[in-house]
Structure formats: structure tokens, C-alpha cells
Amino acid sequence: MPAIELSLDDKNTIVRELQRFLESEHGLDLGKFDVEFILDHVTTLAGPFWYNRGLADAHAVFRTKLDDVGDVLYSMEMPTITH
């Protein structure tokens, strides 16, 4: 699995929101560098769990859609003469 990397815009957005959260909920006034360090660490630790969950969710959707295709194909079968 490749490393989980955020776009610069996404990372900046998350850092700003984390700064706001840490300030409003915990009274912590952390700079951008400190919050980026926390975000990078959390991404390294939790990212694979979130990634795997996304894969599992995608797999479930795919499996459901594949079952739907199977049902459609079954409904298209032509009757055959049996003796």
C-alpha cells in the first residue's frame, strides 16, 4: 500500500480546522508546524485503518452491484425445451 498523502490544500484545511478545534475545545494555541506534526502522526497511525475501512465499504457496494448484475443476467435467460 502506498503512503497516504494529502493534497496541500486538504492538509492546510485540516490543519486550520484542528487549530480551531484545539483552541476552542482545549485552550491550546498551537502553531501550524505543531499541528502539521500531529496530523502527520495521526495519518501514519490511523490512515491505514481508514483506508482499509474505505476498501471494505467499496467491496460491499461492489458485491451488491455484482449480485444485481447476476440477477439481471438470470432474468434474461431464455426458456429451453426440456423433455
C-alpha positions in Angstrom: 0.0 0.0 0.0 1.4 3.4 -0.9 1.8 6.0 1.8 -1.3 8.1 2.5 -0.7 11.6 1.3 -3.0 14.6 1.4 -3.0 17.3 -1.1 -1.5 20.6 0.1 -5.0 22.2 0.1 -6.6 19.4 2.0 -3.7 19.4 4.5 -3.9 23.1 5.1 -7.7 22.9 5.5 -7.4 20.1 8.1 -4.6 21.9 9.9 -6.7 25.1 10.2 -9.7 23.1 11.5 -7.5 21.2 14.0 -6.1 24.5 15.2 -9.6 25.9 15.7 -10.7 22.7 17.5 -7.7 22.6 19.8 -8.1 26.2 20.7 -11.9 26.2 21.3 -12.2 22.8 23.0 -8.9 22.6 24.9 -7.5 26.1 25.0 -4.4 25.1 23.1 -2.9 27.7 20.8 -0.6 25.6 18.6 1.2 26.8 15.6 0.9 25.4 12.1 4.1 23.4 12.4 3.0 21.7 15.6 -0.5 20.8 14.2 1.1 19.5 10.9 3.3 17.2 13.0 0.2 15.9 14.9 -1.7 15.5 11.7 1.2 13.6 10.0 1.5 11.3 13.1 -2.3 10.6 13.2 -2.3 10.0 9.4 0.5 7.5 9.8 -1.2 5.7 12.7 -4.9 5.8 11.7 -4.7 6.3 8.0 -4.3 2.6 7.2 -7.4 1.8 9.3 -9.5 4.4 7.5 -8.1 3.3 4.1 -9.0 -0.3 4.9 -12.4 0.7 6.0 -12.9 2.5 2.7 -11.9 -0.6 0.8 -14.3 -2.8 2.8 -17.1 -0.3 2.1 -16.3 -0.2 -1.6 -16.1 -4.0 -1.7 -19.5 -4.3 -0.1 -21.0 -1.9 -2.7 -19.3 -3.8 -5.5 -20.5 -7.1 -4.2 -24.1 -5.8 -4.0 -23.9 -4.4 -7.6 -22.4 -7.6 -8.8 -25.3 -9.5 -7.3 -27.7 -7.1 -9.1 -25.9 -7.8 -12.4 -26.3 -11.6 -11.8 -30.0 -11.2 -11.2 -30.4 -9.2 -14.4 -28.5 -11.8 -16.4 -30.5 -14.6 -14.8 -33.7 -12.8 -15.7 -32.6 -12.6 -19.4 -32.2 -16.3 -19.8 -34.5 -17.8 -22.4 -36.6 -20.8 -21.7 -35.4 -24.1 -23.1 -37.3 -27.1 -24.1 -36.9 -29.9 -21.6 -38.1 -33.5 -22.2 
